[in-house]
Amino acid sequence: MQIELIGCTSAGKSTLSKSILQACQAQKIEVLLGDDFVLRQARLHWIESRPLRKSLVNLAGLLASLITWRKNREFYRFAARHLFRLPIGRLEKFQLLRNVLKKIGIYEIIRRRRSDQQVILVDEGILQVAHNLFVHVSVEAKTEELATFAGLIPLPDVVVYLKQPEELLVDRTLKRGHQRIPDRSYAQVVSFIKQAVATFDNLVRYPAVENKLLIINGEQDVVMAKNEPDDPMVGMALSIVQSVFSVDPSGQLSRAIYVE
C-alpha cells in the first residue's frame, strides 16, 4: 500500500510522517518511507549521508520517469505545457519540471516493486506535484487545469491530507521562507498560502482523489474520512493514522469522523 501525505508548505507533513513511522514500529507494522524504499531497491539504503541519499533518490526517480514515459506521456505533456506558460524564469521552469518527473518516477518505483504486505509512506509525493504546478505568487490557478491534472495524474492507494489553519501556515512560512516567494513579504506569503489551500481543497474534491482520502485537521487533531471506508486499504490507513492521534493534549481519545 502506497500512502501519500499532501498539504501546503509548512503544514507539518514531514513531522507527521515520522510520527506515523514511530507509531507503526511500536505496533510492529512494517512501514517504510518512500526514499528508504527506493534506496533499498538499489541496495543503497546503507548510505548515511542525507545529501547523498537525496541525490540518489532524485536520480532514481528521474530514470524511472524516463523508463515509464509511455504510460505517463499525456501527463508529462500537460505538465510541460502548463509550466512553460507560467511567467517565471526558465531555470525555475526546468527545476519544477525536474521535480515533477522525479515524483512520477518515485511513484512508479514504489508501485511496481512493493509487495502486497508493505506499507510505503510518501511525503512530497505524486499529488504534491499540484503545489509545484499551480501555486505561484505571480499567477492564479485555473479550475479547468486542476481538473485536467486530477484526471491525468496516477494516484497512490491512500491520500492523507494534512490541513492547518491559514494563520499558522502564514506564520511558519514567514519564518522559513519559500523559494517561490521572492521577497517574503507578508502580502505575498498570505497570497501564496491562500492559493495553496485553495488548490488542495479543490483537488481533494475530485471523486478519484476523494474516494482514497483521509483528512487530518491539524487544529483539532481529528481524523476524518469521506465515508466509513469500504476499501480495506483506506481502513488500514485510517487505523495507522489514528494511532498517532490516540491521545490529544487534554488526555482524551481523538475521534474518527466520517463525513457524508
C-alpha positions in Angstrom: 0.0 0.0 0.0 1.3 3.4 -1.0 0.1 6.2 1.3 0.9 9.8 0.3 0.8 12.8 2.6 -0.3 16.0 1.0 -0.8 19.6 2.1 0.5 23.1 2.0 4.1 24.0 2.6 4.7 24.2 6.4 1.7 22.0 7.2 3.9 19.5 9.1 3.9 16.6 6.6 7.5 15.5 7.4 6.8 15.6 11.2 3.6 13.6 10.7 5.4 11.0 8.5 8.0 10.5 11.3 5.2 10.2 13.9 3.4 7.6 11.8 6.6 5.7 11.3 7.3 5.6 15.0 3.7 4.5 15.8 3.8 1.7 13.3 7.2 0.5 14.6 5.7 0.3 18.1 2.8 -1.8 16.7 5.3 -3.9 14.6 3.7 -2.8 11.4 6.2 -2.8 8.5 6.3 0.7 7.1 9.0 2.3 5.0 9.4 5.9 4.0 9.4 6.4 0.2 13.0 7.4 0.0 14.2 4.4 2.1 12.2 2.1 -0.2 13.7 3.5 -3.3 17.3 3.1 -1.9 16.6 -0.4 -0.8 15.7 -1.4 -4.4 19.2 -0.3 -5.4 20.7 -1.8 -2.3 22.0 1.6 -1.3 20.0 2.0 2.0 23.2 1.7 4.0 24.3 5.1 2.9 24.1 7.6 5.8 24.8 10.9 4.2 21.5 12.7 3.8 22.5 14.9 0.8 23.9 11.8 -1.0 20.8 9.8 -0.2 18.6 12.6 -1.5 20.6 12.9 -4.7 20.4 9.1 -5.3 16.7 9.1 -4.8 16.3 12.0 -7.2 18.4 10.3 -9.8 16.5 7.0 -9.4 13.2 8.9 -9.8 14.3 10.7 -12.9 15.5 7.5 -14.5 12.2 5.7 -13.7 10.2 8.6 -15.1 12.0 8.1 -18.4 11.6 4.4 -18.4 7.9 4.7 -17.8 7.3 7.7 -20.1 4.8 5.9 -22.4 2.5 5.2 -19.5 2.5 8.8 -18.3 3.3 10.7 -21.5 -0.1 12.6 -21.5 0.6 13.9 -18.1 4.1 14.9 -19.0 2.8 16.9 -21.9 0.2 18.6 -19.8 2.8 19.5 -17.1 5.4 20.8 -19.6 2.8 22.9 -21.4 1.5 24.3 -18.1 4.9 25.1 -16.7 6.3 26.8 -19.8 3.3 29.1 -20.0 4.0 30.4 -16.5 5.5 33.9 -16.2 8.6 32.6 -14.3 12.2 32.2 -15.2 13.5 29.4 -17.5 15.6 27.9 -14.8 12.7 27.8 -12.4 10.6 26.1 -15.0 13.3 23.5 -15.6 13.7 22.8 -11.9 9.9 22.4 -11.4 9.6 20.1 -14.4 12.5 18.0 -13.0 10.7 17.8 -9.6 7.5 16.7 -11.4 9.4 13.9 -13.3 11.2 12.8 -10.2 8.0 12.4 -8.2 6.4 10.4 -11.0 9.4 8.1 -11.2 9.4 7.5 -7.4 5.7 6.7 -7.6 6.3 4.2 -10.3 9.2 2.5 -8.5 7.0 2.0 -5.4 4.0 0.9 -7.4 6.0 -1.7 -9.4 8.3 -3.0 -6.6 6.4 -3.0 -3.4 4.8 -6.2 -2.1 1.2 -6.5 -1.0 2.3 -6.6 2.6 4.4 -3.5 2.6 3.2 0.0 3.6 5.1 2.8 1.9 4.7 6.3 3.3 5.5 9.1 0.9 5.9 12.8 1.9 6.0 15.3 -1.0 4.8 12.6 -3.5 2.9 12.5 -6.7 -0.2 14.5 -5.8 2.0 17.2 -4.2 3.0 17.9 -7.8 -0.1 20.2 -7.7 1.8 22.5 -5.4 4.7 22.7 -8.0 2.4 23.4 -10.9 -0.4 25.6 -9.5 0.9 27.5 -6.5 2.7 30.6 -7.6 2.6 34.2 -6.4 2.6 35.6 -10.0 -0.4 33.6 -11.3 -3.7 32.2 -10.1 -4.6 28.5 -10.9 -7.5 27.9 -13.2 -10.1 25.4 -12.2 -10.1 23.6 -15.5 -6.4 23.0 -15.4 -6.7 21.4 -11.9 -9.5 19.2 -13.3 -7.2 18.1 -16.1 -4.4 17.4 -13.6 -6.7 15.3 -11.4 -7.8 13.3 -14.4 -4.3 12.5 -15.7 -2.1 12.1 -12.5 -1.7 8.5 -11.3 -2.9 8.1 -7.8 -1.5 6.4 -4.6 -3.6 3.8 -2.8 -4.5 6.3 0.0 -4.2 10.1 0.3 -3.8 11.7 3.7 -4.5 15.5 3.5 -3.0 17.4 6.4 -4.9 20.7 7.0 -3.8 23.5 9.2 -5.2 27.0 9.9 -4.1 29.5 7.4 -2.7 31.8 10.1 -0.4 29.1 11.3 0.8 28.3 7.7 1.4 32.0 7.1 3.4 32.4 10.3 5.5 29.3 9.6 6.2 30.3 6.0 7.2 33.8 7.1 9.8 32.3 9.4 11.1 29.6 7.0 10.6 31.4 3.7 10.0 29.6 0.4 11.9 29.7 -2.9 8.8 30.7 -4.9 8.1 33.7 -2.7 10.8 36.2 -3.9 10.7 38.9 -1.2 8.9 37.0 1.6 6.6 40.0 2.2 3.6 39.4 4.4 1.2 40.1 1.5 3.0 37.6 -0.8 3.1 34.9 1.8 -0.6 35.3 2.5 -1.4 35.1 -1.2 0.8 32.1 -1.7 -0.8 30.2 1.3 -4.3 31.1 0.2 -3.5 29.7 -3.3 -2.0 26.5 -1.8 -5.0 25.9 0.5 -7.5 26.5 -2.4 -5.5 24.2 -4.7 -5.6 21.3 -2.2 -9.1 21.9 -1.0 -10.3 21.7 -4.6 -8.1 18.8 -5.6 -9.4 16.5 -2.8 -13.0 17.1 -4.0 -12.5 15.3 -7.3 -14.0 11.8 -7.0 -10.9 9.8 -7.9 -9.0 11.5 -5.1 -11.9 11.8 -2.6 -12.5 8.0 -2.7 -9.0 7.4 -1.4 -9.0 10.3 1.1 -8.4 10.8 4.8 -8.2 14.3 6.2 -6.3 15.3 9.4 -7.4 18.5 10.9 -4.2 19.7 12.5 -6.0 22.3 14.6 -8.2 19.7 16.4 -6.3 16.5 16.0 -9.3 14.8 14.3 -9.0 12.2 11.6 -11.8 12.5 9.0 -12.8 10.4 6.0 -15.5 10.9 3.3 -17.4 7.8 4.4 -16.8 4.8 6.6 -14.2 3.3 4.2 -15.2 0.1 2.4 -11.7 -0.1 0.8 -9.6 -2.2 3.2 -6.5 -0.1 2.3 -8.3 3.1 3.4 -9.5 1.4 6.5 -5.9 0.2 7.3 -4.5 3.7 6.7 -7.2 5.1 9.0 -6.1 2.8 11.8 -2.4 3.7 11.2 -3.1 7.4 11.3 -5.4 7.2 14.3 -2.6 5.6 16.3 -0.6 8.8 16.1 -3.6 10.8 17.5 -4.7 8.3 20.0 -4.4 10.7 22.9 -4.8 14.5 22.5 -3.2 17.1 24.8 -6.2 17.0 27.2 -5.8 13.3 27.6 -8.9 12.3 25.8 -9.1 10.0 22.8 -9.4 11.7 19.5 -12.4 10.7 17.2 -12.6 9.4 13.7 -15.4 11.3 12.0 -17.0 10.0 8.7 -18.3 12.9 6.6 -21.1 12.1 4.2 
